[in-house]
Amino acid sequence: MIRFSRYTILYFLLSALILVPGVYSLIRYGLKPSIDFTGGSVVEVTLERDVTEETMRALGTKQSLSFTEITKEGPSHYTLQMKQSPESSIDAFLKSLETPAGKVEIKRRDAVGAVVGKELLSKAVVAALFAMTAILLYVAYAFKDIKFGVSAVVALFHDVLIVFSVFSLLGHFWGVEVDTLFVTAFLTTMSFSVHDTIVIFDRIREYRRKDSSTPLDNLSDVALTETMGRSLVNSFTIIFMLLALVLMGGSTIRWFAVALLIGTITGTYSSPFIATPFLLMWDKWEKRKKK
């Protein structure tokens, strides 16, 4: 049996190394929204001759266009994302692009409304709050103890906050934007986080029924020792797949895969090292209060 409960402070300090600068960045700089939330235009083109990104940006500047992202999808195939601009300016840019690039074939041209993105974000926040409340109540009912429900939600909130914190830092230092796929990623992170926590809590409850005289920290150490191998094997199968998407997947889903990867790693970490220690700390506090 590994005495995981002896290093509770260390677990919280490791989380603080990411959360402290990340939360500061969230408060100071926030997240960098994509055109899904601010509104803008997306133009997908295939060029007769390849041109550099600098050339495109220079031509766009002449037409007062502000590109948020230029993604090369293949040979002479680009997806251009820009802030809200008059259609006449976009037409003039595409016309001027013919000089260095030759024939310009428009594959897709869409206008993205900011209202749609903001509505999605508000609904996602409501869904997340509803899910957290439902998880808290259900886990508390299933384990007949509010401590289990609150501990599971604390770990869940920890995971979501780390994902937001990391993307705030990425947005500030490297210009990474959050889009509608990011909303999907953080909601998926919530699901993965709770799944592992329930497995550990269920094992603790099982041992508690068999032996109610043994301290809870001893029971949790046994439960964590027995479930750690299963948790790591399960998580690494997902991590390897997401790493493949990050390294070899298309640029359009790269940051979505990064968000899922961060959520998977922190979800694997938080179940044994945030939820369980929080449960033990609450249990010890209750016992001291009774004495």
Buried (B, 14 or more C-beta within 10 A) or exposed (E): EEEBBEBBEEBBEBBEEBBEBBBEBBEEEEBBBBBBBBBBBBBBBBBEEBBEEEBBBEBBEEBEBEBBBBBEBEEBBBBBBBEBBEEEBBEBBBEBBEEBBEEBEEEEBEEBEBEEBBEBBEEBEEEBEEBBEEBBEBBBEBBEBBBBBBBBBBBBBBBBBBBBBBBBBBBBEEEBBBBBBBBBBBBBBBEBBBEBBBBBBBBBBEBBEEEEEEEBBBBBBBBBBEBBEEBEEBBEEBBEBBBEBBEEBEEEEBBBBBBBBBBBBBBBBBBBBBBBBBBBBBBEEEEEEEE
